[in-house]
Amino acid sequence: MAMIVSKLTSKARTTIPHEVREALGLRNGDQIAYAVERDRVVITKACEMQTESPLATFDEWGSAADCKAYRGL
């Protein structure tokens, strides 16, 4: 699998590559969630449940898979 890279600007901004946007289903206005795991960062599409739900404070229910499973409830 080829590594996908992007550059960081002087203002600490970057463009999320097309392949990554497609893989995560990202669209304009979507939020991105970052999870720091030792020497790497995992990027996922944040779901509304994470920011609006009182259960969002429970990490074990905030994964991308959970968001997808409970979307629309």
mmJSON file of the N, C-alpha and C atoms, coordinates in Angstrom:
{"data_MODEL":{"atom_site":{
"group_PDB":["ATOM","ATOM","ATOM","ATOM","ATOM","ATOM","ATOM","ATOM","ATOM","ATOM","ATOM","ATOM","ATOM","ATOM","ATOM","ATOM","ATOM","ATOM","ATOM","ATOM","ATOM","ATOM","ATOM","ATOM","ATOM","ATOM","ATOM","ATOM","ATOM","ATOM","ATOM","ATOM","ATOM","ATOM","ATOM","ATOM","ATOM","ATOM","ATOM","ATOM","ATOM","ATOM","ATOM","ATOM","ATOM","ATOM","ATOM","ATOM","ATOM","ATOM","ATOM","ATOM","ATOM","ATOM","ATOM","ATOM","ATOM","ATOM","ATOM","ATOM","ATOM","ATOM","ATOM","ATOM","ATOM","ATOM","ATOM","ATOM","ATOM","ATOM","ATOM","ATOM","ATOM","ATOM","ATOM","ATOM","ATOM","ATOM","ATOM","ATOM","ATOM","ATOM","ATOM","ATOM","ATOM","ATOM","ATOM","ATOM","ATOM","ATOM","ATOM","ATOM","ATOM","ATOM","ATOM","ATOM","ATOM","ATOM","ATOM","ATOM","ATOM","ATOM","ATOM","ATOM","ATOM","ATOM","ATOM","ATOM","ATOM","ATOM","ATOM","ATOM","ATOM","ATOM","ATOM","ATOM","ATOM","ATOM","ATOM","ATOM","ATOM","ATOM","ATOM","ATOM","ATOM","ATOM","ATOM","ATOM","ATOM","ATOM","ATOM","ATOM","ATOM","ATOM","ATOM","ATOM","ATOM","ATOM","ATOM","ATOM","ATOM","ATOM","ATOM","ATOM","ATOM","ATOM","ATOM","ATOM","ATOM","ATOM","ATOM","ATOM","ATOM","ATOM","ATOM","ATOM","ATOM","ATOM","ATOM","ATOM","ATOM","ATOM","ATOM","ATOM","ATOM","ATOM","ATOM","ATOM","ATOM","ATOM","ATOM","ATOM","ATOM","ATOM","ATOM","ATOM","ATOM","ATOM","ATOM","ATOM","ATOM","ATOM","ATOM","ATOM","ATOM","ATOM","ATOM","ATOM","ATOM","ATOM","ATOM","ATOM","ATOM","ATOM","ATOM","ATOM","ATOM","ATOM","ATOM","ATOM","ATOM","ATOM","ATOM","ATOM","ATOM","ATOM","ATOM","ATOM","ATOM","ATOM","ATOM","ATOM","ATOM","ATOM","ATOM","ATOM","ATOM","ATOM","ATOM"],
"id":[1,2,3,4,5,6,7,8,9,10,11,12,13,14,15,16,17,18,19,20,21,22,23,24,25,26,27,28,29,30,31,32,33,34,35,36,37,38,39,40,41,42,43,44,45,46,47,48,49,50,51,52,53,54,55,56,57,58,59,60,61,62,63,64,65,66,67,68,69,70,71,72,73,74,75,76,77,78,79,80,81,82,83,84,85,86,87,88,89,90,91,92,93,94,95,96,97,98,99,100,101,102,103,104,105,106,107,108,109,110,111,112,113,114,115,116,117,118,119,120,121,122,123,124,125,126,127,128,129,130,131,132,133,134,135,136,137,138,139,140,141,142,143,144,145,146,147,148,149,150,151,152,153,154,155,156,157,158,159,160,161,162,163,164,165,166,167,168,169,170,171,172,173,174,175,176,177,178,179,180,181,182,183,184,185,186,187,188,189,190,191,192,193,194,195,196,197,198,199,200,201,202,203,204,205,206,207,208,209,210,211,212,213,214,215,216,217,218,219],
"type_symbol":["N","C","C","N","C","C","N","C","C","N","C","C","N","C","C","N","C","C","N","C","C","N","C","C","N","C","C","N","C","C","N","C","C","N","C","C","N","C","C","N","C","C","N","C","C","N","C","C","N","C","C","N","C","C","N","C","C","N","C","C","N","C","C","N","C","C","N","C","C","N","C","C","N","C","C","N","C","C","N","C","C","N","C","C","N","C","C","N","C","C","N","C","C","N","C","C","N","C","C","N","C","C","N","C","C","N","C","C","N","C","C","N","C","C","N","C","C","N","C","C","N","C","C","N","C","C","N","C","C","N","C","C","N","C","C","N","C","C","N","C","C","N","C","C","N","C","C","N","C","C","N","C","C","N","C","C","N","C","C","N","C","C","N","C","C","N","C","C","N","C","C","N","C","C","N","C","C","N","C","C","N","C","C","N","C","C","N","C","C","N","C","C","N","C","C","N","C","C","N","C","C","N","C","C","N","C","C","N","C","C","N","C","C","N","C","C","N","C","C"],
"label_atom_id":["N","CA","C","N","CA","C","N","CA","C","N","CA","C","N","CA","C","N","CA","C","N","CA","C","N","CA","C","N","CA","C","N","CA","C","N","CA","C","N","CA","C","N","CA","C","N","CA","C","N","CA","C","N","CA","C","N","CA","C","N","CA","C","N","CA","C","N","CA","C","N","CA","C","N","CA","C","N","CA","C","N","CA","C","N","CA","C","N","CA","C","N","CA","C","N","CA","C","N","CA","C","N","CA","C","N","CA","C","N","CA","C","N","CA","C","N","CA","C","N","CA","C","N","CA","C","N","CA","C","N","CA","C","N","CA","C","N","CA","C","N","CA","C","N","CA","C","N","CA","C","N","CA","C","N","CA","C","N","CA","C","N","CA","C","N","CA","C","N","CA","C","N","CA","C","N","CA","C","N","CA","C","N","CA","C","N","CA","C","N","CA","C","N","CA","C","N","CA","C","N","CA","C","N","CA","C","N","CA","C","N","CA","C","N","CA","C","N","CA","C","N","CA","C","N","CA","C","N","CA","C","N","CA","C","N","CA","C","N","CA","C","N","CA","C","N","CA","C","N","CA","C","N","CA","C"],
"label_alt_id":[null,null,null,null,null,null,null,null,null,null,null,null,null,null,null,null,null,null,null,null,null,null,null,null,null,null,null,null,null,null,null,null,null,null,null,null,null,null,null,null,null,null,null,null,null,null,null,null,null,null,null,null,null,null,null,null,null,null,null,null,null,null,null,null,null,null,null,null,null,null,null,null,null,null,null,null,null,null,null,null,null,null,null,null,null,null,null,null,null,null,null,null,null,null,null,null,null,null,null,null,null,null,null,null,null,null,null,null,null,null,null,null,null,null,null,null,null,null,null,null,null,null,null,null,null,null,null,null,null,null,null,null,null,null,null,null,null,null,null,null,null,null,null,null,null,null,null,null,null,null,null,null,null,null,null,null,null,null,null,null,null,null,null,null,null,null,null,null,null,null,null,null,null,null,null,null,null,null,null,null,null,null,null,null,null,null,null,null,null,null,null,null,null,null,null,null,null,null,null,null,null,null,null,null,null,null,null,null,null,null,null,null,null,null,null,null,null,null,null],
"label_comp_id":["MET","MET","MET","ALA","ALA","ALA","MET","MET","MET","ILE","ILE","ILE","VAL","VAL","VAL","SER","SER","SER","LYS","LYS","LYS","LEU","LEU","LEU","THR","THR","THR","SER","SER","SER","LYS","LYS","LYS","ALA","ALA","ALA","ARG","ARG","ARG","THR","THR","THR","THR","THR","THR","ILE","ILE","ILE","PRO","PRO","PRO","HIS","HIS","HIS","GLU","GLU","GLU","VAL","VAL","VAL","ARG","ARG","ARG","GLU","GLU","GLU","ALA","ALA","ALA","LEU","LEU","LEU","GLY","GLY","GLY","LEU","LEU","LEU","ARG","ARG","ARG","ASN","ASN","ASN","GLY","GLY","GLY","ASP","ASP","ASP","GLN","GLN","GLN","ILE","ILE","ILE","ALA","ALA","ALA","TYR","TYR","TYR","ALA","ALA","ALA","VAL","VAL","VAL","GLU","GLU","GLU","ARG","ARG","ARG","ASP","ASP","ASP","ARG","ARG","ARG","VAL","VAL","VAL","VAL","VAL","VAL","ILE","ILE","ILE","THR","THR","THR","LYS","LYS","LYS","ALA","ALA","ALA","CYS","CYS","CYS","GLU","GLU","GLU","MET","MET","MET","GLN","GLN","GLN","THR","THR","THR","GLU","GLU","GLU","SER","SER","SER","PRO","PRO","PRO","LEU","LEU","LEU","ALA","ALA","ALA","THR","THR","THR","PHE","PHE","PHE","ASP","ASP","ASP","GLU","GLU","GLU","TRP","TRP","TRP","GLY","GLY","GLY","SER","SER","SER","ALA","ALA","ALA","ALA","ALA","ALA","ASP","ASP","ASP","CYS","CYS","CYS","LYS","LYS","LYS","ALA","ALA","ALA","TYR","TYR","TYR","ARG","ARG","ARG","GLY","GLY","GLY","LEU","LEU","LEU"],
"label_asym_id":["A","A","A","A","A","A","A","A","A","A","A","A","A","A","A","A","A","A","A","A","A","A","A","A","A","A","A","A","A","A","A","A","A","A","A","A","A","A","A","A","A","A","A","A","A","A","A","A","A","A","A","A","A","A","A","A","A","A","A","A","A","A","A","A","A","A","A","A","A","A","A","A","A","A","A","A","A","A","A","A","A","A","A","A","A","A","A","A","A","A","A","A","A","A","A","A","A","A","A","A","A","A","A","A","A","A","A","A","A","A","A","A","A","A","A","A","A","A","A","A","A","A","A","A","A","A","A","A","A","A","A","A","A","A","A","A","A","A","A","A","A","A","A","A","A","A","A","A","A","A","A","A","A","A","A","A","A","A","A","A","A","A","A","A","A","A","A","A","A","A","A","A","A","A","A","A","A","A","A","A","A","A","A","A","A","A","A","A","A","A","A","A","A","A","A","A","A","A","A","A","A","A","A","A","A","A","A","A","A","A","A","A","A","A","A","A","A","A","A"],
"label_entity_id":["1","1","1","1","1","1","1","1","1","1","1","1","1","1","1","1","1","1","1","1","1","1","1","1","1","1","1","1","1","1","1","1","1","1","1","1","1","1","1","1","1","1","1","1","1","1","1","1","1","1","1","1","1","1","1","1","1","1","1","1","1","1","1","1","1","1","1","1","1","1","1","1","1","1","1","1","1","1","1","1","1","1","1","1","1","1","1","1","1","1","1","1","1","1","1","1","1","1","1","1","1","1","1","1","1","1","1","1","1","1","1","1","1","1","1","1","1","1","1","1","1","1","1","1","1","1","1","1","1","1","1","1","1","1","1","1","1","1","1","1","1","1","1","1","1","1","1","1","1","1","1","1","1","1","1","1","1","1","1","1","1","1","1","1","1","1","1","1","1","1","1","1","1","1","1","1","1","1","1","1","1","1","1","1","1","1","1","1","1","1","1","1","1","1","1","1","1","1","1","1","1","1","1","1","1","1","1","1","1","1","1","1","1","1","1","1","1","1","1"],
"label_seq_id":[1,1,1,2,2,2,3,3,3,4,4,4,5,5,5,6,6,6,7,7,7,8,8,8,9,9,9,10,10,10,11,11,11,12,12,12,13,13,13,14,14,14,15,15,15,16,16,16,17,17,17,18,18,18,19,19,19,20,20,20,21,21,21,22,22,22,23,23,23,24,24,24,25,25,25,26,26,26,27,27,27,28,28,28,29,29,29,30,30,30,31,31,31,32,32,32,33,33,33,34,34,34,35,35,35,36,36,36,37,37,37,38,38,38,39,39,39,40,40,40,41,41,41,42,42,42,43,43,43,44,44,44,45,45,45,46,46,46,47,47,47,48,48,48,49,49,49,50,50,50,51,51,51,52,52,52,53,53,53,54,54,54,55,55,55,56,56,56,57,57,57,58,58,58,59,59,59,60,60,60,61,61,61,62,62,62,63,63,63,64,64,64,65,65,65,66,66,66,67,67,67,68,68,68,69,69,69,70,70,70,71,71,71,72,72,72,73,73,73],
"pdbx_PDB_ins_code":[null,null,null,null,null,null,null,null,null,null,null,null,null,null,null,null,null,null,null,null,null,null,null,null,null,null,null,null,null,null,null,null,null,null,null,null,null,null,null,null,null,null,null,null,null,null,null,null,null,null,null,null,null,null,null,null,null,null,null,null,null,null,null,null,null,null,null,null,null,null,null,null,null,null,null,null,null,null,null,null,null,null,null,null,null,null,null,null,null,null,null,null,null,null,null,null,null,null,null,null,null,null,null,null,null,null,null,null,null,null,null,null,null,null,null,null,null,null,null,null,null,null,null,null,null,null,null,null,null,null,null,null,null,null,null,null,null,null,null,null,null,null,null,null,null,null,null,null,null,null,null,null,null,null,null,null,null,null,null,null,null,null,null,null,null,null,null,null,null,null,null,null,null,null,null,null,null,null,null,null,null,null,null,null,null,null,null,null,null,null,null,null,null,null,null,null,null,null,null,null,null,null,null,null,null,null,null,null,null,null,null,null,null,null,null,null,null,null,null],
"Cartn_x":[0.841,0.0,0.896,0.628,1.423,1.028,2.011,1.779,1.262,0.229,-0.319,0.214,0.754,1.351,0.746,0.868,0.515,1.47,1.595,2.517,1.805,2.586,2.11,2.579,1.644,2.009,2.621,3.09,3.678,2.641,1.353,0.276,-0.287,0.463,0.092,-1.188,-1.405,-2.571,-2.111,-3.033,-2.738,-4.019,-3.881,-5.028,-5.133,-6.321,-6.523,-6.614,-5.723,-5.703,-7.037,-7.307,-8.556,-8.833,-7.815,-7.993,-8.473,-7.954,-8.349,-9.775,-10.104,-11.471,-12.477,-12.15,-13.041,-13.191,-12.06,-12.087,-12.939,-12.906,-13.666,-15.045,-15.332,-16.628,-16.777,-15.699,-15.721,-16.308,-17.121,-17.724,-17.499,-17.755,-17.619,-18.405,-17.771,-18.431,-18.313,-17.846,-17.678,-16.583,-16.693,-15.66,-14.786,-13.528,-12.553,-12.125,-12.034,-11.594,-10.181,-9.339,-7.96,-7.764,-7.177,-6.836,-5.326,-4.641,-3.188,-2.894,-2.155,-1.799,-0.283,0.379,1.847,2.507,3.058,3.813,3.029,1.705,0.886,-0.431,-1.093,-2.389,-3.382,-4.534,-5.584,-6.636,-6.942,-7.919,-9.202,-10.321,-11.62,-12.599,-13.684,-14.751,-15.508,-15.6,-16.348,-17.828,-18.601,-20.04,-20.732,-21.923,-22.666,-22.884,-23.032,-23.263,-22.124,-20.879,-19.741,-19.805,-20.324,-20.307,-21.609,-22.722,-24.01,-24.568,-24.113,-24.668,-24.033,-24.846,-24.258,-23.419,-23.61,-22.828,-21.458,-21.202,-19.938,-18.74,-18.964,-17.852,-17.37,-18.154,-17.755,-16.989,-15.661,-14.812,-15.17,-15.603,-15.877,-17.078,-17.859,-19.015,-18.819,-17.616,-17.391,-16.595,-16.467,-15.67,-16.433,-15.709,-16.344,-17.365,-17.064,-18.008,-19.296,-19.17,-20.354,-21.186,-20.516,-21.221,-22.008,-21.372,-22.045,-23.234,-23.049,-24.109,-25.313,-25.077,-26.16,-26.66,-26.08,-26.508,-27.989,-28.717,-30.129,-31.071,-30.545,-31.437,-32.024],
"Cartn_y":[-1.165,0.0,1.241,2.168,3.388,4.382,5.082,6.117,7.357,7.985,9.22,10.358,11.391,12.501,13.829,14.818,16.197,17.11,18.35,19.299,20.13,20.584,21.488,22.894,23.861,25.242,25.931,27.153,27.925,28.261,28.177,28.436,27.125,26.04,24.715,24.18,24.478,23.977,22.961,22.07,21.082,20.782,20.209,19.747,18.25,17.784,16.341,15.768,14.848,14.3,13.671,13.741,13.228,11.787,10.939,9.527,9.366,10.209,10.146,10.656,11.764,12.297,11.276,10.596,9.567,8.39,7.943,6.798,7.08,8.328,8.696,9.237,9.432,9.987,11.44,12.201,13.588,14.513,15.448,16.468,17.833,18.904,20.256,20.397,20.978,21.209,20.072,18.904,17.776,18.085,17.488,17.616,16.374,16.572,15.479,15.274,14.017,13.681,13.104,13.499,13.031,12.264,11.078,10.288,10.076,10.595,10.453,9.136,8.268,6.947,6.782,7.148,7.108,7.89,7.19,7.87,8.021,7.924,8.102,8.772,9.275,9.914,9.236,8.868,8.255,9.323,9.525,10.52,9.801,10.246,9.696,10.831,10.511,11.485,11.568,12.778,12.962,12.933,12.358,12.342,13.285,13.685,14.624,14.071,12.757,12.142,12.462,12.53,12.788,14.181,15.162,16.521,16.932,16.264,16.684,15.751,14.537,13.555,13.657,13.572,13.547,12.284,11.263,10.032,10.162,11.293,11.486,11.454,11.681,11.647,10.226,9.226,7.839,7.395,7.332,7.016,5.697,4.727,3.412,3.42,4.506,4.597,5.658,6.147,7.246,6.895,5.607,5.235,5.54,5.56,5.785,4.689,3.449,2.345,2.551,3.033,3.312,4.43,5.48,6.605,6.131,5.279,4.769,3.888,3.05,2.131,2.851,3.928,4.614,5.86,6.162,7.329,7.204,8.238,8.257,7.784,7.402,6.969,8.158],
"Cartn_z":[0.0,0.0,0.0,-0.888,-1.003,0.083,0.608,1.612,0.906,1.454,0.913,1.77,1.131,1.882,1.435,2.315,1.979,2.733,2.274,2.9,3.953,4.929,5.968,5.616,5.623,5.296,6.507,6.295,7.393,8.468,8.124,9.098,9.659,9.515,10.025,9.394,8.143,7.409,6.384,6.033,5.004,4.241,3.073,2.302,2.508,2.825,2.974,1.558,1.215,-0.144,-0.548,-1.837,-2.407,-1.967,-2.013,-1.653,-0.211,0.685,2.096,2.261,1.598,1.661,1.169,0.081,-0.459,0.509,1.067,1.976,3.215,3.706,4.902,4.581,3.309,2.915,3.348,3.304,3.763,2.704,3.166,2.306,2.945,2.212,2.745,4.042,5.049,6.33,7.328,6.886,7.808,8.815,9.989,11.005,10.995,11.386,11.431,12.871,13.285,14.641,14.567,15.529,15.6,16.895,16.8,17.984,17.98,19.009,19.106,19.817,19.144,19.679,19.605,20.681,20.782,19.659,18.659,17.602,16.296,16.364,15.162,15.518,14.507,14.682,13.749,14.263,13.469,13.177,11.908,11.487,11.079,11.629,11.263,11.02,10.369,10.189,11.505,12.056,13.304,12.967,13.833,13.594,14.563,14.224,15.06,16.457,16.571,17.873,18.836,18.338,19.204,19.819,19.088,19.579,20.246,19.938,20.465,21.539,21.579,22.497,23.879,24.943,26.285,26.507,25.693,25.81,25.15,24.486,23.784,24.725,25.999,26.946,27.216,26.838,27.01,25.77,25.883,24.737,24.072,24.851,24.28,23.342,23.323,22.421,21.361,21.169,20.247,19.007,18.695,17.528,16.241,15.138,13.84,13.54,13.94,13.717,14.514,15.754,16.561,15.943,15.491,14.866,13.654,12.856,11.656,12.047,13.047,13.461,14.064,14.791,15.476,14.751,13.594,12.822,12.475,12.672,12.306,13.393,14.539,15.635,16.351],
"occupancy":[1.0,1.0,1.0,1.0,1.0,1.0,1.0,1.0,1.0,1.0,1.0,1.0,1.0,1.0,1.0,1.0,1.0,1.0,1.0,1.0,1.0,1.0,1.0,1.0,1.0,1.0,1.0,1.0,1.0,1.0,1.0,1.0,1.0,1.0,1.0,1.0,1.0,1.0,1.0,1.0,1.0,1.0,1.0,1.0,1.0,1.0,1.0,1.0,1.0,1.0,1.0,1.0,1.0,1.0,1.0,1.0,1.0,1.0,1.0,1.0,1.0,1.0,1.0,1.0,1.0,1.0,1.0,1.0,1.0,1.0,1.0,1.0,1.0,1.0,1.0,1.0,1.0,1.0,1.0,1.0,1.0,1.0,1.0,1.0,1.0,1.0,1.0,1.0,1.0,1.0,1.0,1.0,1.0,1.0,1.0,1.0,1.0,1.0,1.0,1.0,1.0,1.0,1.0,1.0,1.0,1.0,1.0,1.0,1.0,1.0,1.0,1.0,1.0,1.0,1.0,1.0,1.0,1.0,1.0,1.0,1.0,1.0,1.0,1.0,1.0,1.0,1.0,1.0,1.0,1.0,1.0,1.0,1.0,1.0,1.0,1.0,1.0,1.0,1.0,1.0,1.0,1.0,1.0,1.0,1.0,1.0,1.0,1.0,1.0,1.0,1.0,1.0,1.0,1.0,1.0,1.0,1.0,1.0,1.0,1.0,1.0,1.0,1.0,1.0,1.0,1.0,1.0,1.0,1.0,1.0,1.0,1.0,1.0,1.0,1.0,1.0,1.0,1.0,1.0,1.0,1.0,1.0,1.0,1.0,1.0,1.0,1.0,1.0,1.0,1.0,1.0,1.0,1.0,1.0,1.0,1.0,1.0,1.0,1.0,1.0,1.0,1.0,1.0,1.0,1.0,1.0,1.0,1.0,1.0,1.0,1.0,1.0,1.0,1.0,1.0,1.0,1.0,1.0,1.0],
"B_iso_or_equiv":[0.0,0.0,0.0,0.0,0.0,0.0,0.0,0.0,0.0,0.0,0.0,0.0,0.0,0.0,0.0,0.0,0.0,0.0,0.0,0.0,0.0,0.0,0.0,0.0,0.0,0.0,0.0,0.0,0.0,0.0,0.0,0.0,0.0,0.0,0.0,0.0,0.0,0.0,0.0,0.0,0.0,0.0,0.0,0.0,0.0,0.0,0.0,0.0,0.0,0.0,0.0,0.0,0.0,0.0,0.0,0.0,0.0,0.0,0.0,0.0,0.0,0.0,0.0,0.0,0.0,0.0,0.0,0.0,0.0,0.0,0.0,0.0,0.0,0.0,0.0,0.0,0.0,0.0,0.0,0.0,0.0,0.0,0.0,0.0,0.0,0.0,0.0,0.0,0.0,0.0,0.0,0.0,0.0,0.0,0.0,0.0,0.0,0.0,0.0,0.0,0.0,0.0,0.0,0.0,0.0,0.0,0.0,0.0,0.0,0.0,0.0,0.0,0.0,0.0,0.0,0.0,0.0,0.0,0.0,0.0,0.0,0.0,0.0,0.0,0.0,0.0,0.0,0.0,0.0,0.0,0.0,0.0,0.0,0.0,0.0,0.0,0.0,0.0,0.0,0.0,0.0,0.0,0.0,0.0,0.0,0.0,0.0,0.0,0.0,0.0,0.0,0.0,0.0,0.0,0.0,0.0,0.0,0.0,0.0,0.0,0.0,0.0,0.0,0.0,0.0,0.0,0.0,0.0,0.0,0.0,0.0,0.0,0.0,0.0,0.0,0.0,0.0,0.0,0.0,0.0,0.0,0.0,0.0,0.0,0.0,0.0,0.0,0.0,0.0,0.0,0.0,0.0,0.0,0.0,0.0,0.0,0.0,0.0,0.0,0.0,0.0,0.0,0.0,0.0,0.0,0.0,0.0,0.0,0.0,0.0,0.0,0.0,0.0,0.0,0.0,0.0,0.0,0.0,0.0],
"pdbx_formal_charge":[null,null,null,null,null,null,null,null,null,null,null,null,null,null,null,null,null,null,null,null,null,null,null,null,null,null,null,null,null,null,null,null,null,null,null,null,null,null,null,null,null,null,null,null,null,null,null,null,null,null,null,null,null,null,null,null,null,null,null,null,null,null,null,null,null,null,null,null,null,null,null,null,null,null,null,null,null,null,null,null,null,null,null,null,null,null,null,null,null,null,null,null,null,null,null,null,null,null,null,null,null,null,null,null,null,null,null,null,null,null,null,null,null,null,null,null,null,null,null,null,null,null,null,null,null,null,null,null,null,null,null,null,null,null,null,null,null,null,null,null,null,null,null,null,null,null,null,null,null,null,null,null,null,null,null,null,null,null,null,null,null,null,null,null,null,null,null,null,null,null,null,null,null,null,null,null,null,null,null,null,null,null,null,null,null,null,null,null,null,null,null,null,null,null,null,null,null,null,null,null,null,null,null,null,null,null,null,null,null,null,null,null,null,null,null,null,null,null,null],
"auth_seq_id":[1,1,1,2,2,2,3,3,3,4,4,4,5,5,5,6,6,6,7,7,7,8,8,8,9,9,9,10,10,10,11,11,11,12,12,12,13,13,13,14,14,14,15,15,15,16,16,16,17,17,17,18,18,18,19,19,19,20,20,20,21,21,21,22,22,22,23,23,23,24,24,24,25,25,25,26,26,26,27,27,27,28,28,28,29,29,29,30,30,30,31,31,31,32,32,32,33,33,33,34,34,34,35,35,35,36,36,36,37,37,37,38,38,38,39,39,39,40,40,40,41,41,41,42,42,42,43,43,43,44,44,44,45,45,45,46,46,46,47,47,47,48,48,48,49,49,49,50,50,50,51,51,51,52,52,52,53,53,53,54,54,54,55,55,55,56,56,56,57,57,57,58,58,58,59,59,59,60,60,60,61,61,61,62,62,62,63,63,63,64,64,64,65,65,65,66,66,66,67,67,67,68,68,68,69,69,69,70,70,70,71,71,71,72,72,72,73,73,73],
"auth_comp_id":["MET","MET","MET","ALA","ALA","ALA","MET","MET","MET","ILE","ILE","ILE","VAL","VAL","VAL","SER","SER","SER","LYS","LYS","LYS","LEU","LEU","LEU","THR","THR","THR","SER","SER","SER","LYS","LYS","LYS","ALA","ALA","ALA","ARG","ARG","ARG","THR","THR","THR","THR","THR","THR","ILE","ILE","ILE","PRO","PRO","PRO","HIS","HIS","HIS","GLU","GLU","GLU","VAL","VAL","VAL","ARG","ARG","ARG","GLU","GLU","GLU","ALA","ALA","ALA","LEU","LEU","LEU","GLY","GLY","GLY","LEU","LEU","LEU","ARG","ARG","ARG","ASN","ASN","ASN","GLY","GLY","GLY","ASP","ASP","ASP","GLN","GLN","GLN","ILE","ILE","ILE","ALA","ALA","ALA","TYR","TYR","TYR","ALA","ALA","ALA","VAL","VAL","VAL","GLU","GLU","GLU","ARG","ARG","ARG","ASP","ASP","ASP","ARG","ARG","ARG","VAL","VAL","VAL","VAL","VAL","VAL","ILE","ILE","ILE","THR","THR","THR","LYS","LYS","LYS","ALA","ALA","ALA","CYS","CYS","CYS","GLU","GLU","GLU","MET","MET","MET","GLN","GLN","GLN","THR","THR","THR","GLU","GLU","GLU","SER","SER","SER","PRO","PRO","PRO","LEU","LEU","LEU","ALA","ALA","ALA","THR","THR","THR","PHE","PHE","PHE","ASP","ASP","ASP","GLU","GLU","GLU","TRP","TRP","TRP","GLY","GLY","GLY","SER","SER","SER","ALA","ALA","ALA","ALA","ALA","ALA","ASP","ASP","ASP","CYS","CYS","CYS","LYS","LYS","LYS","ALA","ALA","ALA","TYR","TYR","TYR","ARG","ARG","ARG","GLY","GLY","GLY","LEU","LEU","LEU"],
"auth_asym_id":["A","A","A","A","A","A","A","A","A","A","A","A","A","A","A","A","A","A","A","A","A","A","A","A","A","A","A","A","A","A","A","A","A","A","A","A","A","A","A","A","A","A","A","A","A","A","A","A","A","A","A","A","A","A","A","A","A","A","A","A","A","A","A","A","A","A","A","A","A","A","A","A","A","A","A","A","A","A","A","A","A","A","A","A","A","A","A","A","A","A","A","A","A","A","A","A","A","A","A","A","A","A","A","A","A","A","A","A","A","A","A","A","A","A","A","A","A","A","A","A","A","A","A","A","A","A","A","A","A","A","A","A","A","A","A","A","A","A","A","A","A","A","A","A","A","A","A","A","A","A","A","A","A","A","A","A","A","A","A","A","A","A","A","A","A","A","A","A","A","A","A","A","A","A","A","A","A","A","A","A","A","A","A","A","A","A","A","A","A","A","A","A","A","A","A","A","A","A","A","A","A","A","A","A","A","A","A","A","A","A","A","A","A","A","A","A","A","A","A"],
"auth_atom_id":["N","CA","C","N","CA","C","N","CA","C","N","CA","C","N","CA","C","N","CA","C","N","CA","C","N","CA","C","N","CA","C","N","CA","C","N","CA","C","N","CA","C","N","CA","C","N","CA","C","N","CA","C","N","CA","C","N","CA","C","N","CA","C","N","CA","C","N","CA","C","N","CA","C","N","CA","C","N","CA","C","N","CA","C","N","CA","C","N","CA","C","N","CA","C","N","CA","C","N","CA","C","N","CA","C","N","CA","C","N","CA","C","N","CA","C","N","CA","C","N","CA","C","N","CA","C","N","CA","C","N","CA","C","N","CA","C","N","CA","C","N","CA","C","N","CA","C","N","CA","C","N","CA","C","N","CA","C","N","CA","C","N","CA","C","N","CA","C","N","CA","C","N","CA","C","N","CA","C","N","CA","C","N","CA","C","N","CA","C","N","CA","C","N","CA","C","N","CA","C","N","CA","C","N","CA","C","N","CA","C","N","CA","C","N","CA","C","N","CA","C","N","CA","C","N","CA","C","N","CA","C","N","CA","C","N","CA","C","N","CA","C","N","CA","C","N","CA","C","N","CA","C","N","CA","C"],
"pdbx_PDB_model_num":[1,1,1,1,1,1,1,1,1,1,1,1,1,1,1,1,1,1,1,1,1,1,1,1,1,1,1,1,1,1,1,1,1,1,1,1,1,1,1,1,1,1,1,1,1,1,1,1,1,1,1,1,1,1,1,1,1,1,1,1,1,1,1,1,1,1,1,1,1,1,1,1,1,1,1,1,1,1,1,1,1,1,1,1,1,1,1,1,1,1,1,1,1,1,1,1,1,1,1,1,1,1,1,1,1,1,1,1,1,1,1,1,1,1,1,1,1,1,1,1,1,1,1,1,1,1,1,1,1,1,1,1,1,1,1,1,1,1,1,1,1,1,1,1,1,1,1,1,1,1,1,1,1,1,1,1,1,1,1,1,1,1,1,1,1,1,1,1,1,1,1,1,1,1,1,1,1,1,1,1,1,1,1,1,1,1,1,1,1,1,1,1,1,1,1,1,1,1,1,1,1,1,1,1,1,1,1,1,1,1,1,1,1,1,1,1,1,1,1]
}}}
